Structures are given as structure tokens and as C-alpha cells.
Amino acid sequence: MRWEDEGVVLSARPWGETSRIVQLLTPEHGRHAGLVRGASAAGRAPIYTPGNRVNARWSGRLPEHLGHFTCELVDARAARVLHHPLRLAAVSSICALTEWFLAEREPAPVVHAASETILDRLAGTGDWRADYVFWELTLLRETGAGLDLTHCAVTGSTDDLSYVSPKTGRAVSRSGAGPWAPRLLSLPRFLHAGTAPERNDLLSALELTGYFLHRNAVAHGRRTLPPARLRLLDGLVTRPQPGAAGRADRP
């Protein structure tokens, strides 16, 4: 059996002396692994750096077999973020979260398209932080844990949405929250109003998505989020946020 698809490299783990088991995210075949012989060779290893875009050909005797990949590099995005620690941390987080949460070999066109968009953004020069948060929201939605931020779960209003219920993942307005407000999660306005993030909004947004990602991880039998996601949050804590006086230069 054979197929060909484009893909994002998620990971490449050593197998024997010269081979690697490579995980790709593809639109038609989802998260898919395959053995790449000779992948550890000096001239080939950089191809399989997480975040890169490749054309992949998979072959195996039966569909359920691990099979073999032959990959051609299309875009070496990883090389463009290598010297920018925060962007590199975001790439690592995207790849790790995708590998943790997506089921194997199930088509994932929406997550693939969203991942290509944010990875291209990270490999560029513009601010990427808000786009990253929306990518996590997409991942949550596509793995069955999406948030409903369109209207208040209590009043039905679309005004003054300020919180999210930790139980239902639905937005709650300030008036609808009432005395329960301290038990709810903060909802940054930019997530539902199409506005630019204000000071500390991005950290609040990542704490929000992180809560539901962690809950999703537990539901998948994992005890915590991947270390790459935790490192990204730590890195953002130490960097100026949008709206702060000193924006970091291409972090």
C-alpha cells in the first residue's frame, strides 16, 4: 500500500544507528508515523526537524503496519526560528500538543491547515502570540473539547463576556456571573471581540486554554501537558507582552 501527502514534521525519534521513526501531521492521513532509513545522516537529519514542511511518500505491506516514509523538504521553517528562543518554544509546543492529542491516522485537515498557518507566522517576522492562542482553541475544538465564547451561558447575551465556566467551557457575562465570578476563568476580550490583545491578555488566554488542554490530557490518560507547552508559558512570562512599553524584538 502507498500514499503521498504533504506534512508537518512533529517528531523524529532515533531507531537503530541511522534510522528514525518520524511522526508527521498530514491533512488526509492525520498524525501518521513511519520509519525513515538513513534519516540520521548528516545531510538528511535537518529535514526531520519539528516544524518543517515536507512532501511525504508512505509505503507498507498493510495499512496497519508502521511502514516507511520517504520525505522531500519543502520549507525549512525550523531553521528560521532556531535563534529565536520563544518562537522555537512555540513551534515545539505546537508539535508536542498535536502529537499528544490527535488520534493516529485519522484525517485532520482543519488542524493541519491551522498548523501550517501558525508555523508560517512563526517563521516570519510579525507578532504571532495571539495567533498561537487561536491555534490552541482550534486544537481543542477539533479534539472534542471546544469552547463556546459566542454568548453568555446564563443570560444568552453577547455583551460584556468576561468569564468562562471551567465545567462547560461556555462564556459567561459579568452580570450573569454574579457571586460565582471568583470560581470562573477569566476570558480575555480579544478571544471573542476581534480586538488586539491588551497587557497581560495573552498570559490570561494561555492560562484559559491551558486549563482545558490539561483537562483534555487527563481525559486522554495523561497526567499533565507536554513539557514543551509548559516551557512556552514560562518563556512568555519573562518577555514583554503586547501593550507593554518594551515589546521584544522578534522574540
VENPE-V47107 format. One record per residue. N is the residue number from 0. RES is the residue in one letter. PSI is psi in degrees with one decimal (NA if undefined). D_CENTER is the distance of its C-alpha to the mean C-alpha in Angstrom with 1 decimal. Layout:
n={N;N}
res={RES;RES}
psi={PSI;PSI}
d_center={D_CENTER;D_CENTER}
This chain:
n={0;1;2;3;4;5;6;7;8;9;10;11;12;13;14;15;16;17;18;19;20;21;22;23;24;25;26;27;28;29;30;31;32;33;34;35;36;37;38;39;40;41;42;43;44;45;46;47;48;49;50;51;52;53;54;55;56;57;58;59;60;61;62;63;64;65;66;67;68;69;70;71;72;73;74;75;76;77;78;79;80;81;82;83;84;85;86;87;88;89;90;91;92;93;94;95;96;97;98;99;100;101;102;103;104;105;106;107;108;109;110;111;112;113;114;115;116;117;118;119;120;121;122;123;124;125;126;127;128;129;130;131;132;133;134;135;136;137;138;139;140;141;142;143;144;145;146;147;148;149;150;151;152;153;154;155;156;157;158;159;160;161;162;163;164;165;166;167;168;169;170;171;172;173;174;175;176;177;178;179;180;181;182;183;184;185;186;187;188;189;190;191;192;193;194;195;196;197;198;199;200;201;202;203;204;205;206;207;208;209;210;211;212;213;214;215;216;217;218;219;220;221;222;223;224;225;226;227;228;229;230;231;232;233;234;235;236;237;238;239;240;241;242;243;244;245;246;247;248;249;250}
res={M;R;W;E;D;E;G;V;V;L;S;A;R;P;W;G;E;T;S;R;I;V;Q;L;L;T;P;E;H;G;R;H;A;G;L;V;R;G;A;S;A;A;G;R;A;P;I;Y;T;P;G;N;R;V;N;A;R;W;S;G;R;L;P;E;H;L;G;H;F;T;C;E;L;V;D;A;R;A;A;R;V;L;H;H;P;L;R;L;A;A;V;S;S;I;C;A;L;T;E;W;F;L;A;E;R;E;P;A;P;V;V;H;A;A;S;E;T;I;L;D;R;L;A;G;T;G;D;W;R;A;D;Y;V;F;W;E;L;T;L;L;R;E;T;G;A;G;L;D;L;T;H;C;A;V;T;G;S;T;D;D;L;S;Y;V;S;P;K;T;G;R;A;V;S;R;S;G;A;G;P;W;A;P;R;L;L;S;L;P;R;F;L;H;A;G;T;A;P;E;R;N;D;L;L;S;A;L;E;L;T;G;Y;F;L;H;R;N;A;V;A;H;G;R;R;T;L;P;P;A;R;L;R;L;L;D;G;L;V;T;R;P;Q;P;G;A;A;G;R;A;D;R;P}
psi={143.0;150.4;163.4;138.1;161.8;157.4;162.1;130.0;123.4;-40.1;161.1;104.8;136.0;143.4;106.3;-157.9;-34.9;-6.7;166.3;148.4;115.4;133.4;129.2;153.4;115.8;153.5;-41.6;-26.8;7.9;-147.9;119.7;134.8;157.6;153.7;132.4;111.2;137.1;12.5;-19.9;-3.6;147.9;-39.5;-12.1;-28.4;-41.9;-24.3;-34.4;29.4;131.4;136.2;-21.0;151.4;133.3;158.4;129.3;139.9;123.9;141.4;143.1;156.4;-39.2;152.6;-32.7;-6.9;156.6;-48.2;-175.7;142.4;143.4;120.9;144.7;132.1;131.3;-44.5;116.3;64.5;-35.5;-34.6;-28.5;-11.7;-0.9;-35.9;18.6;91.4;-40.2;-39.3;-40.5;-39.5;-37.1;-41.8;-45.6;-39.7;-43.7;-48.0;-41.5;-44.7;-40.5;-44.1;-32.7;-40.1;-26.6;134.9;148.3;139.1;25.8;130.8;137.4;57.7;-35.0;-47.6;-38.9;-47.0;-43.0;-37.6;-42.1;-41.1;-49.3;-34.3;-38.0;-39.8;-44.0;-34.0;-4.8;-149.4;-9.8;171.7;133.0;-6.2;-47.6;-39.8;-36.0;-43.3;-43.7;-30.4;-43.1;-37.5;-39.2;-44.1;-43.1;-46.3;-43.2;-11.9;17.4;15.3;34.9;152.0;147.4;102.0;19.6;-31.6;165.3;130.9;-19.9;-49.6;-17.5;-3.3;152.7;3.9;146.8;41.6;119.9;-15.1;168.1;135.0;126.1;-16.8;-43.5;-17.8;19.1;148.3;152.5;133.6;167.1;-42.6;-34.5;-25.1;-42.3;-135.9;-8.6;-3.7;-43.3;-19.1;-1.9;163.3;144.0;138.5;104.1;138.7;-34.5;-18.9;-22.0;-13.5;-4.6;20.8;169.4;146.6;141.7;179.4;130.8;-0.7;-38.6;-39.8;-40.3;-40.1;-41.1;-30.5;-37.6;-54.0;-34.9;-36.2;-47.2;-30.2;-42.3;-42.7;-38.7;-37.6;-43.7;-40.2;-26.1;9.1;15.3;151.1;-21.4;-179.6;159.8;145.9;-32.1;-37.0;-38.7;-38.6;-37.2;-46.1;-42.0;-41.2;-39.1;-31.6;-33.8;1.1;150.4;140.3;158.0;133.4;-16.1;161.1;-37.2;86.4;133.9;142.0;112.7;62.4;NA}
d_center={30.3;28.2;25.5;23.8;20.4;18.0;14.8;12.0;12.9;10.7;13.7;17.4;19.7;23.4;25.9;29.4;30.7;29.2;26.6;22.9;20.9;18.0;14.9;13.8;11.6;14.3;15.1;18.3;17.9;14.4;13.3;16.5;18.3;21.4;23.9;24.4;27.9;28.6;25.0;26.0;28.7;28.6;28.3;25.5;23.2;21.4;20.4;18.1;16.1;12.3;10.9;14.3;15.3;18.1;20.7;21.1;24.2;24.2;27.6;28.9;32.0;30.4;27.1;26.4;27.0;24.5;26.0;25.7;23.4;24.9;22.5;23.3;21.3;20.5;18.5;18.3;15.5;15.1;18.7;18.2;15.9;17.9;20.2;17.8;16.5;14.1;12.4;12.5;11.0;7.9;7.9;8.6;6.0;3.2;6.4;7.5;5.5;6.0;9.4;10.2;9.8;10.7;14.5;16.2;17.9;17.2;16.6;13.1;14.1;12.1;8.6;10.1;11.5;8.7;6.8;10.4;11.0;8.5;9.4;12.9;12.8;11.9;14.7;17.0;18.9;17.9;16.2;12.4;11.8;12.3;10.2;7.1;8.4;9.0;5.7;5.2;8.7;8.4;6.6;9.4;11.9;11.5;11.9;14.9;14.1;13.9;15.6;18.8;19.2;22.0;25.1;26.6;26.9;30.3;32.1;30.2;30.3;27.6;29.1;28.1;25.0;24.3;22.8;20.7;22.3;20.7;22.4;21.7;18.6;21.0;22.0;25.4;27.7;29.6;32.8;31.4;30.1;33.5;34.2;31.0;28.9;28.7;27.0;24.2;20.9;20.9;19.5;19.0;20.9;18.6;16.2;19.1;21.8;20.3;21.6;20.4;19.0;21.9;22.5;20.2;18.4;15.0;15.6;16.8;13.9;11.5;14.3;14.3;10.8;11.2;14.4;13.3;10.4;13.3;15.7;13.7;13.5;17.3;17.9;16.5;18.9;16.9;18.3;15.5;11.8;11.2;13.1;10.5;8.8;12.5;13.4;11.1;12.8;16.1;15.8;15.3;18.3;20.5;19.8;21.5;19.6;20.3;23.8;24.9;27.9;26.5;23.2;21.9;22.6;19.5;17.7}
